[in-house]
Amino acid sequence: MIKKFSKFIMIVIIFQFYACNSTETEGVIGVGASSEFNDVTSYSNYGRNIDLIAPGGDLEMSSGILGLDDSGTAGEIWQRGLVEDNYSFTNGTSFAAPITTGVAALMLSVNPSLTTEQIRDILIQSTDKIGNNAEYINGFDTYRAYGKLNATTAVLMAQNY
């Protein structure tokens, strides 16, 4: 099985506060961050280099993504007490990329013959169009790209591709 995937390489890039033309490169998926309010976050980059957005959390404690906290009781006082000081709410595009990568792995688990381009296409086609003031033109919105990652739809599409 390892030999079968030995030539399979896909890169998921996060974008935060800088521009890059990396999504023009084959096998690269540009990912921005979405919030719990079902819209792009204030810290996520946007534009033609983003293919989709995925959960990245918000800037407030109640709306971040719960993750491991390596600082324990030395961490922020408002974060203490979460599961014996071992977890904290946090945010960032650094959460959006591994979530997208995980969905790509699930897609490959149901259809190992998918190419990187097919994975990118399915991820884009399966997104949810979100945002209160979104203006999707030909399926693309400057701030929300092709939309928000929908893992269930992507995996089902991959299975039947």
C-alpha positions as CSV (number, residue, x, y, z in Angstrom):
1,M,0.0,0.0,0.0
2,I,2.8,2.4,0.8
3,K,4.3,1.9,-2.7
4,K,0.9,2.9,-4.3
5,F,1.0,6.3,-2.6
6,S,4.8,6.9,-2.9
7,K,4.3,9.4,-5.8
8,F,1.3,11.1,-4.2
9,I,2.2,14.5,-2.8
10,M,-0.2,17.3,-2.0
11,I,0.5,20.6,-0.3
12,V,-2.1,22.5,1.7
13,I,-0.9,26.1,2.3
14,I,-2.3,28.5,4.9
15,F,-2.5,32.1,4.1
16,Q,-2.4,34.8,6.8
17,F,-1.6,38.4,6.2
18,Y,0.6,37.9,3.1
19,A,0.1,37.3,-0.6
20,C,1.5,34.3,-2.5
21,N,0.8,32.8,-5.9
22,S,1.3,29.2,-4.7
23,T,-2.1,27.9,-5.7
24,E,-1.1,28.3,-9.3
25,T,1.3,25.4,-8.7
26,E,-0.1,21.9,-9.3
27,G,-0.9,20.0,-6.1
28,V,-1.3,23.1,-3.9
29,I,-4.5,24.0,-2.1
30,G,-4.7,27.5,-0.6
31,V,-6.8,27.6,2.6
32,G,-8.1,30.5,4.6
33,A,-9.8,30.4,8.0
34,S,-13.5,30.6,8.9
35,S,-15.1,31.4,12.2
36,E,-17.9,29.9,14.3
37,F,-20.0,32.7,12.8
38,N,-19.8,30.9,9.5
39,D,-17.8,33.6,7.7
40,V,-14.1,34.4,7.0
41,T,-12.1,35.5,10.0
42,S,-10.5,38.9,10.4
43,Y,-7.0,37.4,10.5
44,S,-7.3,35.2,7.4
45,N,-5.9,36.3,4.0
46,Y,-8.2,36.4,1.0
47,G,-8.1,36.7,-2.7
48,R,-7.5,34.5,-5.8
49,N,-4.8,32.5,-4.0
50,I,-7.3,31.0,-1.6
51,D,-9.3,27.9,-2.8
52,L,-11.5,27.5,0.2
53,I,-11.8,28.4,3.9
54,A,-11.9,25.9,6.8
55,P,-12.5,26.3,10.6
56,G,-9.8,28.4,12.2
57,G,-11.5,29.7,15.3
58,D,-12.1,33.2,16.5
59,L,-10.2,35.6,18.7
60,E,-12.4,35.2,21.8
61,M,-12.1,32.4,24.4
62,S,-15.6,31.2,23.9
63,S,-15.2,30.8,20.1
64,G,-11.8,29.4,19.6
65,I,-10.8,25.9,18.8
66,L,-10.1,23.8,21.9
67,G,-6.5,22.4,21.7
68,L,-3.7,21.2,23.9
69,D,-2.1,23.9,26.0
70,D,1.6,23.4,26.6
71,S,1.9,26.3,29.1
72,G,-0.5,24.9,31.7
73,T,-0.8,27.1,34.8
74,A,1.8,29.5,33.3
75,G,-0.7,30.3,30.5
76,E,-3.2,33.1,30.2
77,I,-5.3,33.4,33.4
78,W,-8.6,33.3,31.5
79,Q,-7.5,30.0,30.0
80,R,-6.7,28.3,33.3
81,G,-8.9,25.5,34.6
82,L,-9.8,23.9,31.2
83,V,-9.4,20.2,31.8
84,E,-6.8,20.7,34.6
85,D,-4.9,23.4,32.7
86,N,-4.1,21.1,29.8
87,Y,-6.3,22.7,27.1
88,S,-6.9,26.2,25.8
89,F,-9.0,27.9,23.2
90,T,-7.0,29.2,20.4
91,N,-7.3,30.2,16.7
92,G,-5.5,30.6,13.5
93,T,-5.2,29.5,9.9
94,S,-2.8,26.9,11.3
95,F,-6.0,25.0,12.2
96,A,-7.6,25.4,8.8
97,A,-4.8,23.6,6.9
98,P,-4.7,20.4,8.9
99,I,-8.5,20.2,8.9
100,T,-8.4,20.4,5.1
101,T,-5.6,17.9,4.9
102,G,-7.6,15.5,7.1
103,V,-10.6,15.7,4.8
104,A,-8.3,15.0,1.8
105,A,-7.0,11.9,3.7
106,L,-10.6,10.8,4.3
107,M,-11.3,11.3,0.6
108,L,-8.3,9.1,-0.3
109,S,-9.5,6.4,2.2
110,V,-12.7,6.0,0.2
111,N,-11.1,6.4,-3.3
112,P,-7.3,5.8,-3.3
113,S,-7.2,6.4,-7.1
114,L,-7.9,10.2,-6.8
115,T,-5.2,12.5,-8.1
116,T,-4.2,15.8,-6.4
117,E,-6.1,17.8,-9.0
118,Q,-9.2,15.7,-8.5
119,I,-9.0,16.2,-4.7
120,R,-8.7,19.9,-5.2
121,D,-11.6,20.0,-7.6
122,I,-13.8,18.0,-5.2
123,L,-12.9,20.1,-2.2
124,I,-13.9,23.2,-4.2
125,Q,-17.1,21.7,-5.7
126,S,-18.2,20.5,-2.3
127,T,-17.9,23.8,-0.4
128,D,-20.8,25.6,1.3
129,K,-21.3,29.2,0.1
130,I,-21.3,31.3,3.3
131,G,-21.2,34.9,4.5
132,N,-23.8,37.6,5.0
133,N,-22.3,40.0,2.5
134,A,-20.8,37.4,0.1
135,E,-20.7,38.1,-3.6
136,Y,-20.0,34.9,-5.3
137,I,-19.2,35.5,-9.0
138,N,-18.8,32.3,-11.0
139,G,-18.7,30.5,-7.7
140,F,-15.9,32.6,-6.2
141,D,-16.0,35.3,-3.5
142,T,-12.9,37.5,-2.9
143,Y,-13.1,37.0,0.9
144,R,-14.5,33.5,1.1
145,A,-12.9,31.9,-2.0
146,Y,-15.1,29.1,-3.3
147,G,-16.7,28.6,0.1
148,K,-16.3,26.8,3.4
149,L,-15.0,23.2,3.6
150,N,-17.8,20.6,3.8
151,A,-16.2,17.3,4.9
152,T,-19.2,15.1,4.5
153,T,-20.0,16.3,1.0
154,A,-16.4,16.1,-0.1
155,V,-16.0,12.5,1.1
156,L,-19.3,11.4,-0.5
157,M,-18.3,13.1,-3.7
158,A,-14.9,11.3,-3.6
159,Q,-16.5,8.0,-3.0
160,N,-18.6,8.3,-6.2
161,Y,-15.9,10.0,-8.3
